[in-house]
């Protein structure tokens, strides 16, 4: 007990460490308790933070801030319009087509399973095949119930989407336009001596900004390369699968593994064990290899110096806390934790 009390007294004797701890606890408390209510505000703040890099780049070239904000905001709205009215309808249509084709795909898969005991009787028995089929039927029934519940709540989902599409652009614009007014208002309530928090924020800001820019271009490049390859092989649902492959890079290691399943399954149901199946599978593996061994080192370098084990742990922890958004922001949040851990002992050494 004395060891713990000595560590607590030694660590929190510095007001700056106490201030940084309170900021972190307050931030986590707000997200955990009011995350759903403040979701449009938080999402808009994140988008504004991402767009700030473009505004700073224009300001460095002599553009007035208001003009830079207007130019970047118009570009953002054009991009959002292209996604909502160009990409989403195609993806939605292909999802509908895939759902409609599922019964025939399942029937074909069942026929293939029934031939396994005849081909490999020493490995697979008829009872095992029947158990697998019963398990698949149970999963399909559960999936159908989830789709039905999703369709019943679609009206609420549409209303929520409309609210987001109206509120978020307004919030993004005002966050960008009144950045210094908002930050000055917040700093007015903070103590004057906050060197540790400022140093942590500078480190986090540099790493996360570079990470997000690199991740954006990685998504675009992987999506475009996958779409070209899938279209060349005339793979069904090329746009839907390429979007999934592009978004899978957001979750390192796990995303690529998960998205491989639908790509391989769609290719197999379309061609079977043919040359086209082998060709698209090899091309997909080449894309994944080039992404991990060429594109990622080129875009990121040493920006996010996190061990793979730390990345996987961050995905599990933050995903368990905040679901999808926790997984989505696992790397930036892990970067924040890493920056705090690196600055904390250095700060104590400086004041020793």
Buried (B, 14 or more C-beta within 10 A) or exposed (E): EEEEEEEEEEBEEBEBBBBBBEBBEEEEEEBEEEBEEBBBBBBBBBBBBBBBBBBEEBBEEEBEBEEBBBBBBEEBEEEBEEEEEEEEEBBEEBEEEBEEBBEEBBEEBBEEBEEBBEEEEEEBEEEEBEEBBEEBEEEEEEEEEEEEEEEEEEEEEEEEEEEBEEBBBEBBBBBBBEBEEBEEEEEEEEEEEBEBBEBBBEBBBEBBBBBBBBBEEBBEBBBEBBBBBBEEBEBBBBBBBBBBBBBBBBBBEBBBEEBBEBBBEBBBBBBEEEEBBEBBBEBBEEBBEBBBEEBBEEBBEEBBEBEEEBBBBBBBBBBEBBEEBBBBBBBBBBBBBBBBEBBBEEBBEEEE
